[in-house]
Amino acid sequence: MAMINPAELELREETVVRVNRVAKVTAHGKRFRFASIVVVGDGKGHVGIGQGKANEVMSSISKAKENAKQNLVRIPVINGTIPHKITAKYCASKVMLKPAAPGTGIIAGAAVRSVMEQVGIHNILTKRYGSSNSLNVVKATLTALLSLRDAVTVANKRGMKIKEVFGS
Protein backbone atom coordinates (compact mmCIF):
# COMPACT_ATOMS: atom_id res chain seq x y z
CA MET A 1 0.00 0.00 0.00
CA ALA A 2 1.38 3.39 -1.00
CA MET A 3 2.05 6.05 1.62
CA ILE A 4 -0.30 9.01 1.34
CA ASN A 5 1.29 12.42 1.90
CA PRO A 6 -1.06 14.54 4.10
CA ALA A 7 0.48 17.75 2.68
CA GLU A 8 -0.89 16.91 -0.80
CA LEU A 9 -4.49 16.56 0.44
CA GLU A 10 -6.90 19.32 1.42
CA LEU A 11 -7.85 17.89 4.80
CA ARG A 12 -11.07 18.93 6.48
CA GLU A 13 -11.32 20.08 10.10
CA GLU A 14 -10.62 17.04 12.27
CA THR A 15 -13.48 15.27 14.07
CA VAL A 16 -12.89 14.48 17.73
CA VAL A 17 -14.57 11.12 18.40
CA ARG A 18 -13.82 10.99 22.11
CA VAL A 19 -11.80 12.67 24.86
CA ASN A 20 -11.26 10.42 27.86
CA ARG A 21 -10.05 11.72 31.23
CA VAL A 22 -7.69 9.28 32.92
CA ALA A 23 -6.80 9.64 36.62
CA LYS A 24 -3.64 8.29 38.23
CA VAL A 25 -3.83 8.24 42.01
CA THR A 26 -0.54 9.19 43.69
CA ALA A 27 0.45 10.08 47.25
CA HIS A 28 -0.21 13.75 46.40
CA GLY A 29 -3.70 13.12 45.04
CA LYS A 30 -5.06 12.46 41.59
CA ARG A 31 -3.10 13.28 38.42
CA PHE A 32 -5.37 13.78 35.42
CA ARG A 33 -4.35 13.11 31.82
CA PHE A 34 -6.42 13.09 28.65
CA ALA A 35 -6.64 10.52 25.86
CA SER A 36 -8.21 11.54 22.54
CA ILE A 37 -9.42 9.73 19.43
CA VAL A 38 -9.48 11.88 16.27
CA VAL A 39 -10.54 11.21 12.65
CA VAL A 40 -9.17 13.28 9.74
CA GLY A 41 -10.10 13.08 6.06
CA ASP A 42 -10.49 15.08 2.87
CA GLY A 43 -14.08 14.13 2.00
CA LYS A 44 -12.83 12.52 -1.23
CA GLY A 45 -12.01 8.99 -0.11
CA HIS A 46 -9.04 9.54 2.21
CA VAL A 47 -9.28 9.00 5.97
CA GLY A 48 -7.03 8.42 8.96
CA ILE A 49 -7.59 7.75 12.65
CA GLY A 50 -5.25 8.69 15.46
CA GLN A 51 -4.82 8.55 19.22
CA GLY A 52 -3.10 11.09 21.45
CA LYS A 53 -2.41 11.37 25.17
CA ALA A 54 -1.31 14.49 27.08
CA ASN A 55 -1.80 16.52 30.27
CA GLU A 56 -4.11 19.01 28.51
CA VAL A 57 -7.13 18.35 26.28
CA MET A 58 -5.89 20.52 23.39
CA SER A 59 -2.44 18.89 23.43
CA SER A 60 -3.94 15.39 23.31
CA ILE A 61 -6.22 16.39 20.41
CA SER A 62 -3.32 17.90 18.41
CA LYS A 63 -1.19 14.78 19.06
CA ALA A 64 -4.07 12.57 17.90
CA LYS A 65 -4.51 14.73 14.77
CA GLU A 66 -0.82 14.37 13.86
CA ASN A 67 -1.07 10.60 14.45
CA ALA A 68 -4.17 10.43 12.21
CA LYS A 69 -2.34 12.29 9.40
CA GLN A 70 0.38 9.61 9.50
CA ASN A 71 -2.24 6.85 9.11
CA LEU A 72 -4.13 8.08 6.03
CA VAL A 73 -5.66 5.43 3.75
CA ARG A 74 -7.64 5.45 0.47
CA ILE A 75 -11.24 4.19 0.46
CA PRO A 76 -13.33 3.40 -2.70
CA VAL A 77 -16.35 5.74 -2.72
CA ILE A 78 -18.90 5.41 -5.55
CA ASN A 79 -21.58 8.11 -5.94
CA GLY A 80 -21.37 9.06 -2.26
CA THR A 81 -21.78 5.51 -0.95
CA ILE A 82 -19.80 2.24 -0.73
CA PRO A 83 -19.61 -0.42 -3.50
CA HIS A 84 -21.16 -3.30 -1.50
CA LYS A 85 -22.38 -4.50 1.92
CA ILE A 86 -19.65 -5.50 4.38
CA THR A 87 -19.25 -6.56 8.00
CA ALA A 88 -16.01 -6.21 9.96
CA LYS A 89 -14.87 -6.94 13.48
CA TYR A 90 -12.23 -5.34 15.68
CA CYS A 91 -11.82 -6.83 19.19
CA ALA A 92 -15.38 -7.08 20.58
CA SER A 93 -16.87 -4.43 18.28
CA LYS A 94 -18.57 -5.47 15.05
CA VAL A 95 -19.78 -3.04 12.38
CA MET A 96 -22.06 -3.66 9.38
CA LEU A 97 -21.99 -1.14 6.51
CA LYS A 98 -24.59 -1.20 3.75
CA PRO A 99 -24.77 1.03 0.66
CA ALA A 100 -27.84 3.29 0.48
CA ALA A 101 -29.77 5.18 -2.19
CA PRO A 102 -29.12 8.91 -2.72
CA GLY A 103 -30.99 11.04 -0.18
CA THR A 104 -30.76 8.46 2.62
CA GLY A 105 -28.07 10.28 4.59
CA ILE A 106 -25.67 8.76 7.12
CA ILE A 107 -27.63 6.41 9.37
CA ALA A 108 -24.98 5.72 12.02
CA GLY A 109 -23.91 6.25 15.61
CA ALA A 110 -21.43 8.98 16.59
CA ALA A 111 -18.20 6.97 16.14
CA VAL A 112 -19.12 5.50 12.72
CA ARG A 113 -20.68 8.81 11.56
CA SER A 114 -17.45 10.75 12.21
CA VAL A 115 -15.50 8.32 9.98
CA MET A 116 -18.14 8.43 7.19
CA GLU A 117 -18.25 12.25 7.16
CA GLN A 118 -14.46 12.48 6.90
CA VAL A 119 -14.28 9.88 4.09
CA GLY A 120 -16.96 11.69 2.09
CA ILE A 121 -19.71 9.06 2.21
CA HIS A 122 -23.13 10.75 2.23
CA ASN A 123 -25.56 7.80 1.96
CA ILE A 124 -25.03 4.70 4.08
CA LEU A 125 -26.81 2.40 6.51
CA THR A 126 -24.76 1.09 9.44
CA LYS A 127 -25.24 -1.10 12.50
CA ARG A 128 -22.90 -1.68 15.42
CA TYR A 129 -22.94 -5.00 17.28
CA GLY A 130 -21.11 -6.00 20.46
CA SER A 131 -18.89 -3.54 22.30
CA SER A 132 -19.64 0.18 22.04
CA ASN A 133 -16.03 1.17 22.91
CA SER A 134 -15.56 4.12 20.55
CA LEU A 135 -11.94 3.32 19.66
CA ASN A 136 -12.81 -0.27 18.71
CA VAL A 137 -15.92 0.86 16.78
CA VAL A 138 -13.83 3.37 14.78
CA LYS A 139 -11.15 0.73 14.07
CA ALA A 140 -13.81 -1.84 13.05
CA THR A 141 -15.30 0.78 10.67
CA LEU A 142 -11.87 1.46 9.16
CA THR A 143 -11.23 -2.29 8.81
CA ALA A 144 -14.54 -2.65 6.95
CA LEU A 145 -13.78 0.30 4.65
CA LEU A 146 -10.30 -1.08 3.87
CA SER A 147 -11.85 -4.46 2.96
CA LEU A 148 -14.07 -2.87 0.29
CA ARG A 149 -13.27 -3.66 -3.34
CA ASP A 150 -14.64 -1.71 -6.28
CA ALA A 151 -15.56 -3.40 -9.60
CA VAL A 152 -12.54 -2.00 -11.46
CA THR A 153 -10.06 -3.49 -8.94
CA VAL A 154 -11.80 -6.88 -9.00
CA ALA A 155 -11.89 -6.91 -12.82
CA ASN A 156 -8.18 -6.05 -13.08
CA LYS A 157 -7.22 -8.67 -10.49
CA ARG A 158 -9.22 -11.41 -12.24
CA GLY A 159 -8.14 -10.28 -15.72
CA MET A 160 -11.74 -9.69 -16.82
CA LYS A 161 -13.81 -6.84 -18.21
CA ILE A 162 -16.05 -4.95 -15.77
CA LYS A 163 -19.23 -6.35 -17.41
CA GLU A 164 -17.99 -9.91 -16.83
CA VAL A 165 -17.57 -9.29 -13.06
CA PHE A 166 -21.29 -8.55 -12.64
CA GLY A 167 -22.30 -11.41 -14.91
CA SER A 168 -25.03 -11.22 -17.55
C-alpha positions as CSV (number, residue, x, y, z in Angstrom):
1,M,0.0,0.0,0.0
2,A,1.4,3.4,-1.0
3,M,2.1,6.1,1.6
4,I,-0.3,9.0,1.3
5,N,1.3,12.4,1.9
6,P,-1.1,14.5,4.1
7,A,0.5,17.7,2.7
8,E,-0.9,16.9,-0.8
9,L,-4.5,16.6,0.4
10,E,-6.9,19.3,1.4
11,L,-7.8,17.9,4.8
12,R,-11.1,18.9,6.5
13,E,-11.3,20.1,10.1
14,E,-10.6,17.0,12.3
15,T,-13.5,15.3,14.1
16,V,-12.9,14.5,17.7
17,V,-14.6,11.1,18.4
18,R,-13.8,11.0,22.1
19,V,-11.8,12.7,24.9
20,N,-11.3,10.4,27.9
21,R,-10.1,11.7,31.2
22,V,-7.7,9.3,32.9
23,A,-6.8,9.6,36.6
24,K,-3.6,8.3,38.2
25,V,-3.8,8.2,42.0
26,T,-0.5,9.2,43.7
27,A,0.5,10.1,47.3
28,H,-0.2,13.7,46.4
29,G,-3.7,13.1,45.0
30,K,-5.1,12.5,41.6
31,R,-3.1,13.3,38.4
32,F,-5.4,13.8,35.4
33,R,-4.3,13.1,31.8
34,F,-6.4,13.1,28.6
35,A,-6.6,10.5,25.9
36,S,-8.2,11.5,22.5
37,I,-9.4,9.7,19.4
38,V,-9.5,11.9,16.3
39,V,-10.5,11.2,12.6
40,V,-9.2,13.3,9.7
41,G,-10.1,13.1,6.1
42,D,-10.5,15.1,2.9
43,G,-14.1,14.1,2.0
44,K,-12.8,12.5,-1.2
45,G,-12.0,9.0,-0.1
46,H,-9.0,9.5,2.2
47,V,-9.3,9.0,6.0
48,G,-7.0,8.4,9.0
49,I,-7.6,7.8,12.6
50,G,-5.2,8.7,15.5
51,Q,-4.8,8.6,19.2
52,G,-3.1,11.1,21.4
53,K,-2.4,11.4,25.2
54,A,-1.3,14.5,27.1
55,N,-1.8,16.5,30.3
56,E,-4.1,19.0,28.5
57,V,-7.1,18.3,26.3
58,M,-5.9,20.5,23.4
59,S,-2.4,18.9,23.4
60,S,-3.9,15.4,23.3
61,I,-6.2,16.4,20.4
62,S,-3.3,17.9,18.4
63,K,-1.2,14.8,19.1
64,A,-4.1,12.6,17.9
65,K,-4.5,14.7,14.8
66,E,-0.8,14.4,13.9
67,N,-1.1,10.6,14.4
68,A,-4.2,10.4,12.2
69,K,-2.3,12.3,9.4
70,Q,0.4,9.6,9.5
71,N,-2.2,6.8,9.1
72,L,-4.1,8.1,6.0
73,V,-5.7,5.4,3.7
74,R,-7.6,5.5,0.5
75,I,-11.2,4.2,0.5
76,P,-13.3,3.4,-2.7
77,V,-16.4,5.7,-2.7
78,I,-18.9,5.4,-5.5
79,N,-21.6,8.1,-5.9
80,G,-21.4,9.1,-2.3
81,T,-21.8,5.5,-1.0
82,I,-19.8,2.2,-0.7
83,P,-19.6,-0.4,-3.5
84,H,-21.2,-3.3,-1.5
85,K,-22.4,-4.5,1.9
86,I,-19.7,-5.5,4.4
87,T,-19.2,-6.6,8.0
88,A,-16.0,-6.2,10.0
89,K,-14.9,-6.9,13.5
90,Y,-12.2,-5.3,15.7
91,C,-11.8,-6.8,19.2
92,A,-15.4,-7.1,20.6
93,S,-16.9,-4.4,18.3
94,K,-18.6,-5.5,15.1
95,V,-19.8,-3.0,12.4
96,M,-22.1,-3.7,9.4
97,L,-22.0,-1.1,6.5
98,K,-24.6,-1.2,3.8
99,P,-24.8,1.0,0.7
100,A,-27.8,3.3,0.5
101,A,-29.8,5.2,-2.2
102,P,-29.1,8.9,-2.7
103,G,-31.0,11.0,-0.2
104,T,-30.8,8.5,2.6
105,G,-28.1,10.3,4.6
106,I,-25.7,8.8,7.1
107,I,-27.6,6.4,9.4
108,A,-25.0,5.7,12.0
109,G,-23.9,6.3,15.6
110,A,-21.4,9.0,16.6
111,A,-18.2,7.0,16.1
112,V,-19.1,5.5,12.7
113,R,-20.7,8.8,11.6
114,S,-17.5,10.7,12.2
115,V,-15.5,8.3,10.0
116,M,-18.1,8.4,7.2
117,E,-18.2,12.3,7.2
118,Q,-14.5,12.5,6.9
119,V,-14.3,9.9,4.1
120,G,-17.0,11.7,2.1
121,I,-19.7,9.1,2.2
122,H,-23.1,10.8,2.2
123,N,-25.6,7.8,2.0
124,I,-25.0,4.7,4.1
125,L,-26.8,2.4,6.5
126,T,-24.8,1.1,9.4
127,K,-25.2,-1.1,12.5
128,R,-22.9,-1.7,15.4
129,Y,-22.9,-5.0,17.3
130,G,-21.1,-6.0,20.5
131,S,-18.9,-3.5,22.3
132,S,-19.6,0.2,22.0
133,N,-16.0,1.2,22.9
134,S,-15.6,4.1,20.6
135,L,-11.9,3.3,19.7
136,N,-12.8,-0.3,18.7
137,V,-15.9,0.9,16.8
138,V,-13.8,3.4,14.8
139,K,-11.2,0.7,14.1
140,A,-13.8,-1.8,13.0
141,T,-15.3,0.8,10.7
142,L,-11.9,1.5,9.2
143,T,-11.2,-2.3,8.8
144,A,-14.5,-2.6,6.9
145,L,-13.8,0.3,4.7
146,L,-10.3,-1.1,3.9
147,S,-11.8,-4.5,3.0
148,L,-14.1,-2.9,0.3
149,R,-13.3,-3.7,-3.3
150,D,-14.6,-1.7,-6.3
151,A,-15.6,-3.4,-9.6
152,V,-12.5,-2.0,-11.5
153,T,-10.1,-3.5,-8.9
154,V,-11.8,-6.9,-9.0
155,A,-11.9,-6.9,-12.8
156,N,-8.2,-6.1,-13.1
157,K,-7.2,-8.7,-10.5
158,R,-9.2,-11.4,-12.2
159,G,-8.1,-10.3,-15.7
160,M,-11.7,-9.7,-16.8
161,K,-13.8,-6.8,-18.2
162,I,-16.0,-4.9,-15.8
163,K,-19.2,-6.4,-17.4
164,E,-18.0,-9.9,-16.8
165,V,-17.6,-9.3,-13.1
166,F,-21.3,-8.6,-12.6
167,G,-22.3,-11.4,-14.9
168,S,-25.0,-11.2,-17.5
